[in-house]
Every structure is written in C-alpha cells, then in structure tokens.
C-alpha cells in the first residue's frame, strides 16, 4: 500500500495533467456552459409560467437534465482519457523502460487509471456548486445528489478500466480508442436500443402475458447506465420493466454486480497482459 501511495508513476501523471493551463481552461469553459444552461432554463421557465415563479417540480427537471449531461460527459470523455495510457507509452518506446522499474504491473495499471480519471473527477466535483441552484428551489434531496455522484464515480471506474484494458491489449492508440468508444457506444446506446426492441416485441406478440418467458429486456437494461440513472428518478419505469420480465431482482443491484465483474476482469487482464512474456520461475 505504501508503494502505491508513494508512486512515481502516479506522481508524474498528476504533475503532467494538472500543471497544464489547458486543463484549468477546460474546467472554466465547462462550468460556464453548465451555468448558462441552468440560468437559461430558469429564465425561460419563469417567463413561460403565468405566475412568473420557478416551481419545485421544474427544479427537479433541471437536476435530471444536469445528471444526464454529466453522464454523457463521462461516457464521452472517459474512453479518450484512458484508451491510450499504455499504448501511447508503447508508441513512444517508453513502456519497456517503465517495466524495468520496481513498480509492479498492478501499480502501473492502477496509477494510469486513477491519474486518467482524476481530471474527469475534478470536473464533476467542480460542478457541485451549480447544484445549489437546485436546492434553492427545492424538489431534490441531498441524498439524491449523493446517489448520483456515487453512480458517476462507479461508472467512471468501469469504463475507464475498459479503456486501460484495450490500451494494454492493442498496440496502436487510435485502434484502442476506436475499440473503447465502440464498446462504450454499445453499452450506452446499443443496450438501450435492444431494450426498447425487446419490450416492443413482447408487447406485440403477447409475451407480456407470461413475463417469465421474456427476460431479455431486463438483461439488456441492467447493462445500460442511462436506464439505471433514469430509474433513480422514475421508479415506476423499473417496476413496469420487472413486471413485464418476471424478474423481481432490483435492476440497480444487477448493474452493480455486472459492472463490478467487468471492472475486476478488465483490471486483472490488464495486469496480466502488461508483461505477457514474463513467466514465473
């Protein structure tokens, strides 16, 4: 544990990432964009109301909109931050030098993952004060905000681990990045599309009368982060889904289990493949 905390790889990555003026400029423009969206939404909704006031249910709409914007940010930026952490070292011919240090494969992989996601985590933390607009008007509890932030962090780790995995397995950074974005697109968009198709198929051919025969929408929905996030705001949607599939197991727990398995498998495989030619004596 001490070697991981006092980690030259992690320290170097932090210094390179956070000493750049562009990093803080990106945070500034991101917060300005979110702030303008919130203020603009409040202004438009206030004008559209006959009373001229902003209602608590509209504050909840802002929170949901912000939550999905943040999720889209995570799914869009995470592959770009992590898909080249190992392959770029290989292309610069510095990976072999890194492997000759006393750092273990696990330390290198985890350091690359944490340092890559640290900037994205900083963006999310920096945007928390903007949620004060939501609390001013009511409609959302602090517990809901904590659940949403925890969901972000967990999702970041899983998709980040996939980026590190493909960066370790694939030699070219561009190919690794395309592959990571492809998997992310499938998990974020493909599973949602399949869930809709399976639900429509069941309703059309009458399988909803026997829910246990049509569990496919459940298994695709439990892999989709957007559906899981939406379920925290609209529990009735999940109750309808579980009723039609006949599976009563909570969908968010299935999401946690399946994505935890993906995360552990990706990290272990990355550690193993980082030094593929080294054998135990």
Buried (B, 14 or more C-beta within 10 A) or exposed (E): EEEBEEBBBBEEBBEEBEEEEEBEEBBEEBBEEBBEBBEEBBEEBBEEEEEEEBBEEBBBBBBBEBBBBBBEBBBEBBBBBBBBBBBBBBBEEEBEEBBEEEBBBBBBBBBBBBBBBBBBBBBBEBBEEBBEBBBEBEBBEEEBBEBBBEBBEBBBBBBBBBBBBBBBBBEBBEBBBBBBBEBBEBBBEBBBEBBEEBBEEBEEEEBBEEBEEBBBBBBBBBBBBBBBBBBBBEEEBBEEBBEBBBBEEEBBEBBBEBBEEBBEEBBBBBBEBBEEEEEEE
